[in-house]
Amino acid sequence: MDRHENNALIAMTLESFDEVPRFCLPGGFTVRTYRSGDERHWLDLQKKADHYNEFDNSTFEMQFGEGIDELSERQLYIEKNGQIIGTATAWSDNKYWEAQSGRIRWVAVLPEYQGMGIGKALISSVLERFALLGETRSYLWTRTVRLPAIKLYLRFGFKPGIRSKEEEEIWARLIKDNNLQSDYSSRSFFEAGK
């Protein structure tokens, strides 16, 4: 378990894009892909929206340096009147499953725009991007303190990514402590994750 029990790192998985809900951006907002120079926008946005990580000028390069050439297809930005207000990356790797799969990375929406449906539309756009690029499933890593994000991913059909007894215990506690049972069907995700 993570050194902070209430801030454990957890995985969530989406086995198929077949029945994923579709959410559109509210009026006045647009989505676009990465452009050269967006590194500073990404960093500024992450610093304002993410209170659980520390960011400096090297963070973008550390996270995306090996795939910088792919960002023009895989990194999305939400804008309103020229201001960047949200971002997420539709990464591709084989680090969770043996086969290539889509990994949602670094989702962030400025605090003053949260609760307006921007996050839902952003995740919809990322999942659509995965399908366009030939990915057939997706996963992500998040932390247990990010309950609004976890609930959002559950709405899209993501399930607990459980590959160990420790992960099963973390998810069991998260579900119990936050009354998330109603977000699940009756089948056991713990059995499915083994």
Long-range contacts (C-beta under 8 A, 24 or more apart in sequence): 1-166, 1-169, 1-170, 2-143, 6-144, 6-145, 7-52, 7-143, 7-144, 7-145, 8-143, 8-144, 8-170, 9-141, 9-142, 9-143, 10-141, 10-142, 10-143, 10-144, 10-150, 10-160, 10-161, 10-167, 10-170, 10-171, 10-174, 11-96, 11-139, 11-140, 11-141, 11-160, 11-161, 11-162, 11-163, 11-167, 12-139, 12-140, 12-142, 12-150, 12-153, 12-154, 12-158, 12-159, 12-160, 12-161, 13-96, 13-137, 13-138, 13-139, 13-158, 13-159, 13-160, 13-161, 14-127, 14-137, 14-138, 14-139, 14-156, 14-157, 14-158, 14-159, 15-137, 15-159, 16-136, 16-137, 17-127, 17-130, 17-131, 17-136, 17-137, 17-138, 19-157, 20-124, 20-127, 20-156, 20-157, 21-124, 21-155, 21-156, 21-157, 22-124, 22-128, 23-117, 23-120, 23-121, 23-123, 23-124, 24-121, 24-124, 25-78, 25-117, 25-118, 25-121, 26-116, 26-117, 26-118, 26-121, 28-80, 28-81, 29-78, 29-79, 29-80, 29-85, 29-118, 29-121, 30-78, 30-79, 30-80, 31-76, 31-77, 31-78, 31-79, 31-121, 31-122, 31-125, 32-76, 32-77, 32-79, 33-71, 33-72, 33-73, 33-74, 33-75, 33-76, 33-77, 34-71, 34-72, 34-74, 34-75, 34-76, 34-77, 35-72, 38-71, 38-75, 38-77, 38-84, 41-77, 41-84, 41-87, 42-75, 42-87, 42-106, 44-84, 45-84, 45-85, 45-86, 45-87, 45-108, 45-110, 46-87, 46-106, 46-108, 48-110, 48-111, 49-108, 49-109, 49-110, 49-111, 50-108, 52-143, 52-145, 52-146, 63-105, 63-106, 64-89, 67-91, 73-129, 73-133, 74-129, 74-133, 76-122, 76-125, 76-126, 76-129, 78-109, 78-118, 78-121, 78-122, 80-113, 85-109, 85-110, 85-113, 85-118, 86-110, 86-113, 86-118, 86-119, 86-122, 87-122, 88-122, 88-123, 88-125, 88-126, 89-126, 90-126, 90-129, 90-130, 90-133, 90-135, 92-133, 92-135, 96-139, 96-161, 97-137, 97-139, 100-135, 101-135, 101-136, 101-137, 101-138, 101-139, 102-126, 102-127, 102-130, 102-133, 102-135, 102-137, 102-138, 102-139, 103-138, 103-139, 103-140, 104-138, 104-139, 104-140, 105-140, 107-149, 119-149, 119-152, 120-152, 120-155, 123-152, 123-153, 123-156, 124-156, 127-156, 144-170, 144-174, 147-178, 150-174, 150-180, 151-180, 151-183, 154-180, 154-183, 154-184, 155-183, 159-189, 159-192, 159-193, 160-189, 160-190, 160-193, 161-193, 162-189, 162-190, 162-192, 162-193, 162-194, 163-193, 163-194, 167-193, 168-193
